Amino acid sequence: MKIILLLGFLILSFSAVSNVPTVESLFRNGSSDGPAPHGVMILAEVSREETGSDMFYLKIWFAGKNGNDITQAVYSQKDTVLDSLLDIATKDNFISDFQRRGLAGTDRELFYSVLATLFLNTSAPMSNFMKKVAPEYKTNLELLDPEKTEILKKYKALLEEYASADKKRRSELDQMEEVKKAKVVLKEGLYAKTNVVRLIRKDKEFYWEVSFPKFKALVSNEKHQIYRVEYIDGANNQSVTVSGYAMSEGAHEAPRLIVVAGADGRSWKLRLLKMEVSSDKKNSKEFGRIFDKASIKGKSFQKPSFLI
């Protein structure tokens, strides 16, 4: 039994970090098991943060492989009937599209990267964004110590070899040099240490603070929920602030409120009204359906800079 437990612990250790988490690991929704992969839809009421004016309703579908395809509709009415459709936008493989654009549209990339963390439970878009604006950022793969990884692979092989051995033979493990090295590695962690993540206290709560010259973030201590991310671009800083996490769609915990400060200098608040997850590939097509653009002819809508 002890050997089996050690094997399980070792497997977890290959993806674990030391007491201080890596930057990349912070940008997954730690309070969620992750939604079904075939489709996610969110509906939000959007208005100017300062005045509550310019209200509209935003519906976003994430579909396709890993939710990488976006269909987005803007409505004037909460019931989102076609007659109230103001704008429609689609983006296939939005992660690759943002990568090609470089630093153009950083507020859009920041916004959708946060949504990917919250609703798709993936850090990939945010990781790509940080690579652009913070060259010092390193992914988990880049932080892995190859020598330590090799030590743990040998340790795992030894545990498997001795799993069915008798008690006397298993006792030999503790005297082996490979086992002693592995225990040191398990204590230290697999990833190289960085000085860009630290634990701070704010408003009586503890947060992990990520700090690069042009990128800052606050993520909750235990659940790794995004509180705030900010891209620092001189006088034109862009940010996304998230609050009011609550259960939605079973095990998925989503925020009630998102505030976006865009590149156009305006701040918008998004109040989440609805979230739907599809685990059925047939139903997922509904999340990615494209509306007849003729429905928006003759209608004027000034799109905020953070929207595609």
Secondary structure, DSSP 8 states (H G I E B T S, - for coil): -HHHHHHHHHHHHTT---SS--HHHHTS-TT-----TTEEEEEEEEEETTT--S-EEEEEEEESGGG-EEEEEEESSTT--GGGEEEEEEETTHHHHHHHTTTTTHHHHHHHHHHIIIII---HHHHHHHHHH-TT---HHHHB-HHHHHHHHHHHHHHHHHTTS-HHHHGGGGG-HHHHHHHHHHHH-SB---SSEEEEEETTEEEEEEEETTEEEEEETTT--EEEEEE--TT--EEEEEEEEEEETTTEEEEEEEEEE-TTS-EEEEEEEEEEEE--HHHHHHHT----GGGGTT------TT--
